[in-house]
Amino acid sequence: MPNNNKKNKTAENIKDTAGAAFHTVHSALETTEDAAMGAVDATADAVENVTNNADNKNNKKNK
């Protein structure tokens, strides 16, 4: 029986390590996704500002 307990403990340790590794990778992916979405939002805001500025200039010229 002692050998069986050792196998179970080893399997438990492997599962715990795999779970921790998965959690770390998952957190890193979420952080990367948040950064990427922040960059997309900033780019969209910049494009909108440029477009609005161009529209305002055109409107002033046409008055």
C-alpha positions, 0 to 999 in steps of 0.5 A: 500500500505505501507505493500506491499512496506515493503514486497518488501523491505524485499524481496530485502534485502533477495536477496541482502544478498543471493547474497552477501553470494553466492559471498563470497562462490564462492570466497572462492571456487576459492581460495581453487581451486587455492591452490589445483592446486598449490599443484598439480603443486608443487607435479608434479614438485617434482616428475619430479625432482626426476625422472630426478635425477634418470635418470641422475644417471642411465645415469652416471652409464651406461657411 
